[in-house]
Amino acid sequence: MLINAIEGTTRRLGKAQGYNGLPVKDHVIDGLRAMTTSWQPTPAEIKAIADGAPIHVTLLGSSHPPILLALGEVPK
C-alpha cells in the first residue's frame, strides 16, 4: 500500500523521530478525537483484493485502540 497525503492533513506522525512521517488529518467523530490516514493499493494489491485477499491492519504495541476502516472517494 502507498501512503497518501490525505486532504486536510494537519500533521505528520513520526517525522520528529526520523521517519518519513505519516500524514494524518485530526478531526472529531461522534464527539471523540480521531486521526485519519489515507492509503492507496497498488495495481497488484487491487487485483489481489478483487480476487478475495483480506486486508490486514497491524498496530505496533501491546494494546489495540478502537479503529475504523472505510473507503475514501473514488479518484476523479
C-alpha positions in Angstrom: 0.0 0.0 0.0 1.1 3.5 -0.8 0.7 6.3 1.8 -1.4 9.3 0.5 -1.3 12.8 1.9 -4.9 12.9 2.9 -6.8 16.1 2.1 -6.8 18.4 5.1 -3.6 16.9 6.6 -3.0 18.5 10.0 0.4 16.9 10.9 2.8 14.1 10.2 3.3 11.4 12.8 6.9 10.1 13.3 8.7 12.8 11.4 10.3 14.1 14.6 11.7 10.6 15.2 13.4 10.5 11.8 10.8 8.6 9.8 9.3 10.0 6.6 6.2 10.9 8.5 2.6 9.6 8.2 0.2 12.3 7.1 -2.9 12.4 9.4 -6.0 14.5 9.5 -7.1 15.3 13.0 -10.9 15.6 13.5 -13.8 14.6 15.7 -16.1 11.7 15.2 -19.2 11.5 17.4 -17.5 13.7 20.0 -14.3 11.7 20.1 -10.9 12.9 18.8 -9.8 10.9 15.8 -6.9 10.7 13.3 -7.4 9.6 9.7 -4.8 8.4 7.2 -5.1 7.6 3.5 -3.7 4.5 1.7 -3.8 3.6 -2.0 -3.4 0.0 -3.0 -1.1 -0.8 -5.9 -2.5 -2.4 -9.1 -1.3 -5.8 -7.9 -3.0 -5.3 -4.5 -6.2 -4.2 -6.2 -6.2 -7.4 -8.2 -5.5 -9.4 -5.0 -8.3 -7.7 -3.2 -10.7 -8.3 -6.1 -9.6 -12.0 -6.0 -10.5 -12.2 -2.3 -7.3 -11.4 -0.4 -8.0 -10.0 3.0 -6.8 -6.6 4.2 -4.6 -6.8 7.3 -4.2 -4.0 9.8 -1.1 -4.1 12.0 -0.8 -1.9 15.1 2.5 -1.6 16.9 2.5 -2.1 20.7 0.6 -4.3 23.1 -2.8 -2.7 23.2 -5.4 -2.2 20.4 -7.2 1.1 20.2 -10.6 1.3 18.5 -10.3 1.8 14.8 -12.5 2.4 11.7 -11.7 1.0 8.3 -13.6 2.7 5.4 -13.3 3.6 1.7 -12.5 7.1 0.6 -13.8 8.9 -2.5 -13.2 7.4 -6.0 -10.4 9.4 -7.7 -11.6 11.7 -10.5 
